[in-house]
Amino acid sequence: MSEKMCVIIIDMLNDFVTGDLKCERAKQIISNLRRLVDAARKHGVPVIYSNDAHYPNDPEVVHKWGKHAIKGTKGAEVIPELAPLEKDFVLEKRTYSAFFDTGLDPLLRSLYSGEGVKTVVLCGLHTHICVRHTAADAFFRGYKIIIAKDGVESFTQEDHEQGLKYLENVYNARIMTVDEIIREISKKK
């Protein structure tokens, strides 16, 4: 693939998969994400984890979702099946978007020997919330967007499907399967 890519895993955290704000449907994407992350690492595609790490007084905690993914707790850690490696990048976020006050944009622009990432592959939770807000910020910064349709999930099928449709229609995201993305990654360089 000629485009410089990265894989961004969003909020695959203990609290979202098995804990305080559990999404039962998250379990069905873990093996797909594992394959995608393994392929990315094998082909030199950067893997970035964007993880909620809230303070107890953050608006998402106080005004919407309740206590979840509190910075420094087990609930805010990536699930063991997808644990980051030392060469991966791990960014903490306190809002829905992986870009807001996290340093993600300068990181993306510094990768590939300063040539910068051109395409972000977004995966994780939740299709209609954090993935959607991250896609918005990626779009407005000029990145091409790929959504792994079998590598993102939501609390309900309806939220998931509406999220995918919105991402495609509004942010021109390419909606692809993990297998299709792996094929793209393997063509890189």
Backbone as a printed PyTorch tensor [residue, N CA C, xyz], in Angstrom:
tensor([[[  0.8430,  -1.1800,   0.0000],
         [  0.0000,   0.0000,   0.0000],
         [  0.8800,   1.2310,   0.0000]],

        [[  0.5780,   2.1790,  -0.8550],
         [  1.4170,   3.3670,  -0.9710],
         [  1.1750,   4.3630,   0.1620]],

        [[ -0.0220,   4.3840,   0.7130],
         [ -0.3230,   5.3080,   1.7990],
         [  0.3630,   4.8810,   3.0950]],

        [[  0.8550,   5.8290,   3.8190],
         [  1.4340,   5.5640,   5.1340],
         [  0.2830,   5.3970,   6.1260]],

        [[  0.2030,   4.2330,   6.7420],
         [ -0.9240,   3.8990,   7.6110],
         [ -0.4940,   3.7540,   9.0590]],

        [[ -1.4790,   3.8330,   9.9410],
         [ -1.3160,   3.4140,  11.3180],
         [ -2.6330,   2.7880,  11.7660]],

        [[ -2.5490,   1.9490,  12.7720],
         [ -3.7400,   1.3260,  13.3680],
         [ -3.9330,   1.9630,  14.7400]],

        [[ -5.1350,   2.4810,  14.9720],
         [ -5.4590,   3.0870,  16.2610],
         [ -6.5290,   2.2350,  16.9400]],

        [[ -6.1560,   1.6560,  18.0690],
         [ -7.0690,   0.8430,  18.8760],
         [ -7.6560,   1.7560,  19.9500]],

        [[ -8.9660,   1.9060,  19.9400],
         [ -9.6350,   2.8450,  20.8300],
         [-10.3700,   2.1070,  21.9510]],

        [[ -9.9950,   2.3880,  23.1750],
         [-10.7450,   1.9910,  24.3750],
         [-11.0450,   0.4950,  24.5190]],

        [[-10.1310,  -0.3500,  24.1220],
         [-10.3110,  -1.7880,  24.3930],
         [ -9.7740,  -2.0540,  25.7990]],

        [[-10.4970,  -1.5050,  26.7620],
         [-10.0770,  -1.4870,  28.1560],
         [-10.8980,  -2.4450,  28.9990]],

        [[-10.3220,  -2.8420,  30.1250],
         [-11.0150,  -3.7570,  31.0300],
         [-12.4160,  -3.2610,  31.3830]],

        [[-12.5700,  -1.9890,  31.7110],
         [-13.8920,  -1.4910,  32.1050],
         [-14.9160,  -1.5850,  30.9770]],

        [[-14.4740,  -1.4960,  29.7230],
         [-15.4040,  -1.5480,  28.5970],
         [-15.6810,  -2.9710,  28.1150]],

        [[-14.7930,  -3.8890,  28.4130],
         [-14.9610,  -5.2670,  27.9350],
         [-15.5140,  -6.1710,  29.0310]],

        [[-15.0510,  -5.9760,  30.2820],
         [-15.5040,  -6.8650,  31.3640],
         [-15.9200,  -6.1280,  32.6310]],

        [[-15.7920,  -4.7960,  32.6510],
         [-15.9370,  -4.0710,  33.9070],
         [-17.1440,  -3.1740,  34.0290]],

        [[-16.9140,  -2.0030,  34.6380],
         [-17.9770,  -1.0890,  35.0510],
         [-18.8980,  -0.6260,  33.9220]],

        [[-18.3840,  -0.4880,  32.7280],
         [-19.1870,  -0.0250,  31.5930],
         [-19.0940,  -1.0430,  30.4500]],

        [[-19.3300,  -2.3000,  30.8180],
         [-19.1280,  -3.4240,  29.9080],
         [-20.0350,  -3.3530,  28.6760]],

        [[-19.4200,  -3.6260,  27.5290],
         [-20.1330,  -3.7830,  26.2640],
         [-20.0250,  -5.2590,  25.8940]],

        [[-21.1140,  -5.9890,  26.0650],
         [-21.0950,  -7.4380,  25.7940],
         [-20.5830,  -7.7520,  24.3910]],

        [[-20.8840,  -6.8950,  23.4400],
         [-20.5310,  -7.1280,  22.0370],
         [-19.0290,  -6.9510,  21.7700]],

        [[-18.2990,  -6.3670,  22.7060],
         [-16.8600,  -6.1380,  22.5200],
         [-16.0870,  -7.4440,  22.3510]],

        [[-16.5360,  -8.4810,  23.0130],
         [-15.8080,  -9.7520,  22.9680],
         [-15.7050, -10.3150,  21.5520]],

        [[-16.6930, -10.0050,  20.7060],
         [-16.6910, -10.5850,  19.3600],
         [-15.6720,  -9.9360,  18.4220]],

        [[-15.0460,  -8.8340,  18.8220],
         [-14.0410,  -8.2210,  17.9400],
         [-12.6090,  -8.4610,  18.4010]],

        [[-12.4310,  -9.0650,  19.5590],
         [-11.0790,  -9.2220,  20.1160],
         [-10.1730, -10.0330,  19.1950]],

        [[-10.6200, -11.1690,  18.7090],
         [ -9.7400, -11.9990,  17.8640],
         [ -9.4160, -11.2860,  16.5450]],

        [[-10.3700, -10.5440,  15.9880],
         [-10.0950,  -9.7770,  14.7690],
         [ -9.0450,  -8.7040,  15.0350]],

        [[ -9.1770,  -8.0120,  16.1530],
         [ -8.2010,  -6.9770,  16.4870],
         [ -6.8230,  -7.5730,  16.7400]],

        [[ -6.7900,  -8.7270,  17.3590],
         [ -5.5090,  -9.4050,  17.6010],
         [ -4.8070,  -9.6910,  16.2660]],

        [[ -5.5610, -10.2070,  15.2890],
         [ -4.9780, -10.4910,  13.9620],
         [ -4.5060,  -9.2060,  13.2750]],

        [[ -5.3040,  -8.1460,  13.3970],
         [ -4.9490,  -6.8750,  12.7650],
         [ -3.6850,  -6.2880,  13.3890]],

        [[ -3.6220,  -6.2760,  14.7000],
         [ -2.4490,  -5.7390,  15.4010],
         [ -1.2090,  -6.5620,  15.0560]],

        [[ -1.3330,  -7.8820,  15.0260],
         [ -0.1900,  -8.7370,  14.6760],
         [  0.3020,  -8.4360,  13.2560]],

        [[ -0.6280,  -8.2860,  12.3110],
         [ -0.2490,  -7.9930,  10.9260],
         [  0.4050,  -6.6160,  10.8220]],

        [[ -0.1500,  -5.6390,  11.5220],
         [  0.4370,  -4.2910,  11.4860],
         [  1.8730,  -4.3280,  11.9990]],

        [[  2.0700,  -4.9470,  13.1360],
         [  3.4250,  -5.0140,  13.7030],
         [  4.3740,  -5.7360,  12.7550]],

        [[  3.9110,  -6.8260,  12.1690],
         [  4.7490,  -7.6190,  11.2620],
         [  5.2150,  -6.7960,  10.0620]],

        [[  4.3590,  -5.8940,   9.5890],
         [  4.6680,  -5.1220,   8.3890],
         [  5.1130,  -3.6880,   8.6910]],

        [[  5.4530,  -3.4240,   9.9460],
         [  6.0020,  -2.1260,  10.2990],
         [  5.0010,  -0.9840,  10.3260]],

        [[  3.7230,  -1.3120,  10.4410],
         [  2.6870,  -0.2910,  10.5440],
         [  2.5320,   0.0660,  12.0260]],

        [[  2.6620,   1.3400,  12.3670],
         [  2.5570,   1.7250,  13.7750],
         [  1.2010,   1.3590,  14.3840]],

        [[  1.2370,   0.9090,  15.6300],
         [  0.0330,   0.5930,  16.3980],
         [ -0.0300,   1.5900,  17.5550]],

        [[ -1.1740,   2.2530,  17.6300],
         [ -1.3810,   3.2830,  18.6520],
         [ -2.6150,   2.9100,  19.4570]],

        [[ -2.4800,   2.9610,  20.7630],
         [ -3.6120,   2.7230,  21.6660],
         [ -4.0770,   4.0660,  22.2000]],

        [[ -5.3600,   4.3270,  22.0790],
         [ -5.9650,   5.5340,  22.6210],
         [ -6.9330,   5.0920,  23.7090]],

        [[ -6.5920,   5.4000,  24.9430],
         [ -7.3010,   4.8330,  26.0890],
         [ -7.8850,   5.8950,  26.9990]],

        [[ -9.1690,   5.7310,  27.3210],
         [ -9.7450,   6.5700,  28.3640],
         [ -8.9010,   6.4230,  29.6290]],

        [[ -8.6180,   7.5440,  30.2520],
         [ -7.9190,   7.5790,  31.5440],
         [ -8.4770,   8.7990,  32.2700]],

        [[ -9.6650,   8.6340,  32.8170],
         [-10.4130,   9.7470,  33.3850],
         [ -9.9820,  10.0950,  34.8040]],

        [[-10.1930,  11.3750,  35.1140],
         [-10.1800,  11.8060,  36.5040],
         [-11.6190,  11.6960,  37.0000]],

        [[-11.8230,  11.4930,  38.2850],
         [-13.1840,  11.3030,  38.8010],
         [-14.1460,  12.4490,  38.5130]],

        [[-13.6240,  13.6550,  38.2430],
         [-14.5060,  14.7890,  37.9880],
         [-14.6730,  15.1270,  36.5080]],

        [[-14.1920,  14.2880,  35.5980],
         [-14.3530,  14.5300,  34.1660],
         [-15.8340,  14.5160,  33.7850]],

        [[-16.2340,  15.3510,  32.8190],
         [-17.6460,  15.4080,  32.4130],
         [-18.2420,  14.0570,  32.0090]],

        [[-17.4760,  13.2230,  31.3110],
         [-17.9950,  11.9020,  30.9120],
         [-18.3530,  11.0550,  32.1330]],

        [[-17.6050,  11.2190,  33.2000],
         [-17.8310,  10.4480,  34.4270],
         [-18.9900,  11.0490,  35.2320]],

        [[-18.9270,  12.3530,  35.4490],
         [-19.8900,  13.0290,  36.3170],
         [-21.2600,  13.1880,  35.6550]],

        [[-21.2670,  13.5650,  34.3720],
         [-22.5210,  13.9530,  33.7300],
         [-23.1330,  12.9120,  32.7990]],

        [[-22.4220,  11.8120,  32.4900],
         [-22.9860,  10.8870,  31.5100],
         [-22.8730,   9.4200,  31.9080]],

        [[-21.6690,   8.8670,  31.9630],
         [-21.4810,   7.4170,  32.0280],
         [-21.2270,   6.8740,  33.4240]],

        [[-20.9660,   7.7110,  34.3790],
         [-20.5990,   7.2220,  35.6930],
         [-19.1390,   6.8090,  35.7290]],

        [[-18.7400,   6.2700,  36.8600],
         [-17.3370,   5.8960,  37.0830],
         [-16.9130,   4.8070,  36.1030]],

        [[-15.8630,   5.1040,  35.3230],
         [-15.2810,   4.1200,  34.3940],
         [-13.8890,   4.5880,  33.9790]],

        [[-13.0240,   3.6410,  33.7170],
         [-11.6840,   3.8930,  33.1950],
         [-10.9960,   5.0510,  33.9280]],

        [[-10.9740,   4.9760,  35.2340],
         [-10.3270,   6.0070,  36.0390],
         [ -8.8060,   5.8070,  35.9760]],

        [[ -8.1150,   6.8840,  35.6500],
         [ -6.6570,   6.8600,  35.4820],
         [ -5.9850,   6.1060,  36.6280]],

        [[ -5.0950,   5.1790,  36.2600],
         [ -4.3270,   4.4400,  37.2430],
         [ -5.0020,   3.1900,  37.7780]],

        [[ -6.2380,   2.9300,  37.3560],
         [ -6.9370,   1.7330,  37.8320],
         [ -6.8240,   0.6000,  36.8240]],

        [[ -7.1050,  -0.6000,  37.2810],
         [ -7.1320,  -1.7800,  36.4060],
         [ -8.1530,  -1.5920,  35.2860]],

        [[ -9.2650,  -0.9300,  35.5840],
         [-10.3080,  -0.7010,  34.5830],
         [ -9.8490,   0.1280,  33.3980]],

        [[ -8.8270,   0.9580,  33.5850],
         [ -8.3070,   1.8170,  32.5190],
         [ -7.1830,   1.1520,  31.7350]],

        [[ -6.8900,  -0.1080,  32.0180],
         [ -5.8310,  -0.8320,  31.2980],
         [ -6.4090,  -1.5640,  30.0930]],

        [[ -5.5930,  -1.6880,  29.0520],
         [ -5.9660,  -2.4600,  27.8640],
         [ -6.1580,  -3.9180,  28.2720]],

        [[ -7.1700,  -4.5630,  27.6860],
         [ -7.4140,  -5.9700,  28.0080],
         [ -6.1720,  -6.7950,  27.6930]],

        [[ -5.9100,  -7.8460,  28.4650],
         [ -4.6850,  -8.6350,  28.2840],
         [ -4.5170,  -9.2000,  26.8710]],

        [[ -5.6160,  -9.5620,  26.2250],
         [ -5.5350, -10.1560,  24.8730],
         [ -4.9690,  -9.1910,  23.8380]],

        [[ -5.0300,  -7.9040,  24.1170],
         [ -4.5560,  -6.8950,  23.1610],
         [ -3.4800,  -5.9990,  23.7600]],

        [[ -2.8170,  -6.4620,  24.7960],
         [ -1.8460,  -5.6320,  25.5200],
         [ -0.8080,  -5.0240,  24.5720]],

        [[ -0.5260,  -3.7420,  24.7530],
         [  0.4860,  -3.0860,  23.9240],
         [  1.8690,  -3.6770,  24.1630]],

        [[  2.6760,  -3.6310,  23.1210],
         [  4.0870,  -3.9850,  23.2300],
         [  4.8940,  -2.7080,  23.4410]],

        [[  6.1330,  -2.8690,  23.8170],
         [  6.9840,  -1.7120,  24.1030],
         [  7.1030,  -0.7800,  22.9010]],

        [[  7.0890,  -1.3180,  21.6770],
         [  7.2460,  -0.4790,  20.4830],
         [  5.9560,   0.2290,  20.0710]],

        [[  4.8270,  -0.1390,  20.6530],
         [  3.5640,   0.5200,  20.3580],
         [  3.4990,   1.8590,  21.0900]],

        [[  2.5680,   2.6920,  20.6740],
         [  2.3410,   3.9850,  21.3110],
         [  1.0570,   3.9000,  22.1250]],

        [[  1.0770,   4.4560,  23.3260],
         [ -0.0950,   4.4530,  24.1980],
         [ -0.3790,   5.8890,  24.6190]],

        [[ -1.5770,   6.3630,  24.2680],
         [ -1.9860,   7.7220,  24.6070],
         [ -3.2260,   7.6800,  25.4830]],

        [[ -3.2390,   8.4990,  26.5010],
         [ -4.4080,   8.6050,  27.3670],
         [ -5.2970,   9.7290,  26.8590]],

        [[ -6.6170,   9.5140,  26.9800],
         [ -7.5620,  10.5660,  26.6090],
         [ -8.5960,  10.7380,  27.7070]],

        [[ -9.1640,  11.9400,  27.7640],
         [-10.1850,  12.2310,  28.7740],
         [-11.5020,  12.6310,  28.1370]],

        [[-11.5770,  12.5670,  26.8090],
         [-12.8040,  12.8520,  26.0680],
         [-13.0040,  11.7490,  25.0460]],

        [[-14.0650,  11.8430,  24.2670],
         [-14.3700,  10.8230,  23.2730],
         [-13.3010,  10.7280,  22.1780]],

        [[-12.7150,  11.8350,  21.7810],
         [-11.7820,  11.8370,  20.6500],
         [-10.3580,  11.4810,  21.0650]],

        [[ -9.7320,  10.6360,  20.2630],
         [ -8.3250,  10.2720,  20.4750],
         [ -7.3940,  11.4390,  20.1740]],

        [[ -7.9020,  12.4890,  19.5280],
         [ -7.0750,  13.6410,  19.1700],
         [ -7.0710,  14.7450,  20.2230]],

        [[ -8.1410,  14.8790,  20.9970],
         [ -8.2980,  16.0460,  21.8630],
         [ -7.3070,  16.0240,  23.0260]],

        [[ -6.3510,  16.9450,  22.9870],
         [ -5.3480,  17.1240,  24.0500],
         [ -4.5380,  15.8610,  24.3670]],

        [[ -4.2510,  15.0510,  23.3410],
         [ -3.4970,  13.8120,  23.5750],
         [ -2.1210,  13.7930,  22.9140]],

        [[ -1.8770,  14.7030,  21.9820],
         [ -0.6250,  14.6650,  21.2320],
         [ -0.6620,  13.6980,  20.0580]],

        [[ -1.8360,  13.1610,  19.7380],
         [ -1.9250,  12.1900,  18.6370],
         [ -1.5330,  12.8030,  17.2970]],

        [[ -2.0290,  13.9910,  16.9910],
         [ -1.7300,  14.5820,  15.6850],
         [ -0.2250,  14.7880,  15.4690]],

        [[  0.5030,  15.4040,  16.4090],
         [  1.9460,  15.5290,  16.1880],
         [  2.6540,  14.1750,  16.0940]],

        [[  2.1750,  13.1910,  16.8510],
         [  2.7580,  11.8520,  16.7470],
         [  2.5810,  11.3070,  15.3320]],

        [[  1.3490,  11.3800,  14.7990],
         [  1.0920,  10.8600,  13.4510],
         [  1.9500,  11.5640,  12.4090]],

        [[  2.1200,  12.8570,  12.5690],
         [  2.8940,  13.6320,  11.5920],
         [  4.3970,  13.3520,  11.6900]],

        [[  4.8500,  12.8030,  12.8190],
         [  6.2720,  12.5050,  13.0010],
         [  6.6630,  11.1020,  12.5190]],

        [[  5.6930,  10.2470,  12.3230],
         [  5.9960,   8.8580,  11.9540],
         [  6.4500,   8.7550,  10.5010]],

        [[  6.9630,   7.5940,  10.1380],
         [  7.4950,   7.3480,   8.7890],
         [  8.5890,   8.3570,   8.4550]],

        [[  9.5520,   8.4700,   9.3650],
         [ 10.7160,   9.3430,   9.1910],
         [ 10.3120,  10.7770,   8.8950]],

        [[  9.2550,  11.2190,   9.5410],
         [  8.7970,  12.5910,   9.3770],
         [  7.8870,  12.8210,   8.1880]],

        [[  7.6600,  11.7870,   7.3750],
         [  6.7350,  11.9360,   6.2410],
         [  5.2820,  11.9460,   6.7190]],

        [[  5.0400,  11.3390,   7.8510],
         [  3.7240,  11.3680,   8.4620],
         [  2.7550,  10.3190,   7.9550]],

        [[  1.8550,   9.9510,   8.8290],
         [  0.7660,   9.0240,   8.5040],
         [ -0.2070,   9.7410,   7.5820]],

        [[ -0.7180,   9.0290,   6.5990],
         [ -1.7290,   9.5740,   5.6890],
         [ -3.1030,   8.9560,   5.9320]],

        [[ -3.1220,   7.6840,   6.3890],
         [ -4.3680,   6.9470,   6.5820],
         [ -4.3990,   6.3610,   7.9840]],

        [[ -5.4910,   6.6230,   8.7040],
         [ -5.6800,   6.0260,  10.0210],
         [ -6.7160,   4.9060,   9.9120]],

        [[ -6.3820,   3.7750,  10.5080],
         [ -7.3050,   2.6490,  10.6100],
         [ -7.8500,   2.6720,  12.0290]],

        [[ -9.1530,   2.9070,  12.1630],
         [ -9.7580,   3.0320,  13.4810],
         [-10.4780,   1.7550,  13.8760]],

        [[-10.2380,   1.3260,  15.1250],
         [-10.7930,   0.0850,  15.6520],
         [-11.1680,   0.3020,  17.1130]],

        [[-12.0040,  -0.5790,  17.6240],
         [-12.2910,  -0.5650,  19.0520],
         [-13.7010,  -0.1380,  19.3820]],

        [[-13.8210,   0.5940,  20.4890],
         [-15.1250,   0.9450,  21.0590],
         [-15.2710,   2.4600,  21.1720]],

        [[-16.3950,   2.9420,  21.0040],
         [-17.6460,   2.4470,  20.4400],
         [-17.8390,   3.1030,  19.0760]],

        [[-18.3880,   2.3450,  18.1400],
         [-18.5290,   2.8180,  16.7590],
         [-19.1560,   4.2020,  16.7040]],

        [[-20.2040,   4.4130,  17.4620],
         [-20.9910,   5.6460,  17.3800],
         [-20.5570,   6.7260,  18.3730]],

        [[-19.5260,   6.4560,  19.1640],
         [-19.0970,   7.4640,  20.1440],
         [-17.6140,   7.7920,  19.9140]],

        [[-16.7180,   7.0770,  20.5640],
         [-15.2950,   7.4290,  20.5050],
         [-14.7000,   7.2240,  19.1170]],

        [[-15.1050,   6.1800,  18.4120],
         [-14.6110,   5.9880,  17.0420],
         [-15.1110,   7.1400,  16.1720]],

        [[-16.3790,   7.4840,  16.3220],
         [-16.9730,   8.5710,  15.5330],
         [-16.2800,   9.9070,  15.7970]],

        [[-16.0510,  10.2460,  17.0560],
         [-15.4160,  11.5230,  17.3760],
         [-13.9540,  11.5520,  16.9380]],

        [[-13.2810,  10.4250,  17.0320],
         [-11.9030,  10.3440,  16.5470],
         [-11.8690,  10.5040,  15.0380]],

        [[-12.8150,   9.8740,  14.3430],
         [-12.8900,  10.0060,  12.8810],
         [-13.1350,  11.4570,  12.4830]],

        [[-13.9920,  12.1540,  13.2170],
         [-14.2570,  13.5640,  12.9030],
         [-12.9690,  14.3680,  12.9650]],

        [[-12.2260,  14.2010,  14.0480],
         [-10.9850,  14.9620,  14.1980],
         [ -9.9360,  14.5430,  13.1710]],

        [[ -9.8970,  13.2740,  12.8040],
         [ -8.9790,  12.8190,  11.7480],
         [ -9.3500,  13.4690,  10.4130]],

        [[-10.6320,  13.4690,  10.0980],
         [-11.1330,  14.0400,   8.8480],
         [-10.7600,  15.5240,   8.7460]],

        [[-11.0010,  16.2740,   9.8180],
         [-10.7360,  17.7060,   9.7820],
         [ -9.2490,  18.0260,   9.7740]],

        [[ -8.4060,  17.0410,  10.0570],
         [ -6.9520,  17.2310,   9.9880],
         [ -6.3770,  16.6790,   8.6800]],

        [[ -7.2520,  16.1800,   7.8020],
         [ -6.8020,  15.7610,   6.4750],
         [ -6.3830,  14.3150,   6.3420]],

        [[ -6.6180,  13.4880,   7.3400],
         [ -6.2700,  12.0780,   7.2390],
         [ -7.3540,  11.3180,   6.4780]],

        [[ -6.9330,  10.3110,   5.7290],
         [ -7.8840,   9.3530,   5.1750],
         [ -8.2440,   8.3890,   6.2980]],

        [[ -9.4560,   7.8630,   6.2400],
         [ -9.9630,   7.0580,   7.3470],
         [-10.4450,   5.7090,   6.8340]],

        [[ -9.9940,   4.6680,   7.5100],
         [-10.5210,   3.3160,   7.2970],
         [-11.1240,   2.8590,   8.6190]],

        [[-12.3050,   2.3040,   8.5620],
         [-12.9590,   1.7370,   9.7380],
         [-13.0140,   0.2250,   9.5500]],

        [[-12.5040,  -0.4930,  10.5350],
         [-12.5740,  -1.9600,  10.5070],
         [-13.9660,  -2.3660,  10.9820]],

        [[-14.8610,  -2.6570,  10.0330],
         [-16.2670,  -2.8760,  10.4240],
         [-16.4600,  -4.0700,  11.3440]],

        [[-15.5600,  -5.0450,  11.2890],
         [-15.6100,  -6.1680,  12.2250],
         [-14.5250,  -6.0310,  13.2970]],

        [[-14.0660,  -4.7900,  13.4810],
         [-13.0830,  -4.4670,  14.5080],
         [-13.5250,  -3.2790,  15.3380]],

        [[-14.7910,  -2.8740,  15.1680],
         [-15.4140,  -1.8480,  16.0100],
         [-16.7370,  -2.4020,  16.5090]],

        [[-17.2050,  -1.8860,  17.6300],
         [-18.4880,  -2.3600,  18.1850],
         [-19.1280,  -1.2710,  19.0150]],

        [[-20.3980,  -1.4960,  19.3110],
         [-21.2180,  -0.5990,  20.1260],
         [-22.0770,  -1.4320,  21.0540]],

        [[-22.7970,  -0.7440,  21.9240],
         [-23.6780,  -1.4450,  22.8610],
         [-24.7900,  -2.2160,  22.1420]],

        [[-25.2660,  -1.6920,  21.0000],
         [-26.3460,  -2.3530,  20.2590],
         [-25.9850,  -2.4560,  18.7830]],

        [[-26.6240,  -3.3640,  18.0950],
         [-26.4320,  -3.5050,  16.6490],
         [-26.8590,  -2.2270,  15.9290]],

        [[-27.9480,  -1.6380,  16.3840],
         [-28.4440,  -0.4010,  15.7660],
         [-27.4140,   0.7240,  15.8890]],

        [[-26.8460,   0.9130,  17.0820],
         [-25.8160,   1.9410,  17.2690],
         [-24.6120,   1.6750,  16.3710]],

        [[-24.2260,   0.4100,  16.2750],
         [-23.0840,   0.0170,  15.4500],
         [-23.3470,   0.3380,  13.9760]],

        [[-24.4800,  -0.0920,  13.4700],
         [-24.8030,   0.1210,  12.0550],
         [-24.9780,   1.5970,  11.7280]],

        [[-25.6580,   2.3310,  12.6040],
         [-25.8150,   3.7690,  12.3780],
         [-24.4560,   4.4680,  12.4160]],

        [[-23.6040,   4.0240,  13.3270],
         [-22.2640,   4.5980,  13.4120],
         [-21.4680,   4.3870,  12.1350]],

        [[-21.4900,   3.1650,  11.6090],
         [-20.7650,   2.8740,  10.3630],
         [-21.2820,   3.7260,   9.2100]],

        [[-22.6000,   3.8010,   9.1000],
         [-23.2050,   4.5860,   8.0180],
         [-22.8070,   6.0510,   8.1260]],

        [[-22.8610,   6.5940,   9.3330],
         [-22.4820,   7.9830,   9.5620],
         [-21.0140,   8.2200,   9.1780]],

        [[-20.1260,   7.3360,   9.6190],
         [-18.6980,   7.4760,   9.3310],
         [-18.4260,   7.4770,   7.8330]],

        [[-19.1220,   6.6140,   7.1130],
         [-18.9420,   6.5340,   5.6670],
         [-19.5140,   7.7720,   4.9800]],

        [[-20.7200,   8.1760,   5.3510],
         [-21.3980,   9.2760,   4.6690],
         [-20.8230,  10.6450,   4.9940]],

        [[-20.4190,  10.8540,   6.2320],
         [-20.0030,  12.1880,   6.6590],
         [-18.4870,  12.3870,   6.5620]],

        [[-17.7080,  11.3620,   6.8670],
         [-16.2510,  11.5040,   6.8890],
         [-15.5540,  10.7310,   5.7690]],

        [[-16.3510,  10.2210,   4.8290],
         [-15.7940,   9.5110,   3.6750],
         [-14.8970,   8.3460,   4.0940]],

        [[-15.2190,   7.7400,   5.2240],
         [-14.4350,   6.6050,   5.7160],
         [-14.6580,   5.3990,   4.8220]],

        [[-13.5940,   4.6870,   4.5610],
         [-13.7110,   3.3940,   3.8790],
         [-14.0590,   2.3600,   4.9390]],

        [[-15.1320,   1.6480,   4.7340],
         [-15.5600,   0.6150,   5.6710],
         [-15.0730,  -0.7130,   5.1140]],

        [[-14.1570,  -1.3470,   5.8300],
         [-13.5060,  -2.5690,   5.3480],
         [-13.4950,  -3.6210,   6.4470]],

        [[-13.3830,  -4.8730,   6.0510],
         [-13.2120,  -5.9400,   7.0340],
         [-11.7530,  -5.9670,   7.4840]],

        [[-11.5160,  -6.5940,   8.6050],
         [-10.1490,  -6.7590,   9.0920],
         [ -9.3140,  -7.5110,   8.0540]],

        [[ -9.8610,  -8.5340,   7.4370],
         [ -9.1060,  -9.2770,   6.4170],
         [ -8.7180,  -8.3760,   5.2460]],

        [[ -9.6310,  -7.5100,   4.8170],
         [ -9.3120,  -6.5730,   3.7260],
         [ -8.2140,  -5.6030,   4.1460]],

        [[ -8.2690,  -5.1370,   5.3680],
         [ -7.2440,  -4.2140,   5.8690],
         [ -5.8980,  -4.9170,   5.9660]],

        [[ -5.8990,  -6.1550,   6.4320],
         [ -4.6480,  -6.9130,   6.5140],
         [ -4.0280,  -7.0720,   5.1210]],

        [[ -4.8560,  -7.3140,   4.1210],
         [ -4.3360,  -7.4030,   2.7480],
         [ -3.7040,  -6.0630,   2.3140]],

        [[ -4.3540,  -4.9450,   2.6630],
         [ -3.7970,  -3.6150,   2.3540],
         [ -2.4560,  -3.4140,   3.0630]],

        [[ -2.4130,  -3.7790,   4.3410],
         [ -1.1850,  -3.6250,   5.1140],
         [ -0.0640,  -4.4640,   4.5190]],

        [[ -0.3810,  -5.6660,   4.0920],
         [  0.6680,  -6.5520,   3.5590],
         [  1.2220,  -6.0430,   2.2190]],

        [[  0.4910,  -5.1320,   1.5400],
         [  0.9790,  -4.5420,   0.2950],
         [  1.8090,  -3.2990,   0.5460]],

        [[  1.8620,  -2.8450,   1.8160],
         [  2.5720,  -1.6350,   2.1870],
         [  4.0260,  -1.6790,   1.6940]],

        [[  4.4750,  -0.5590,   1.2050],
         [  5.8500,  -0.3660,   0.7100],
         [  6.0510,  -1.2500,  -0.4610]]])
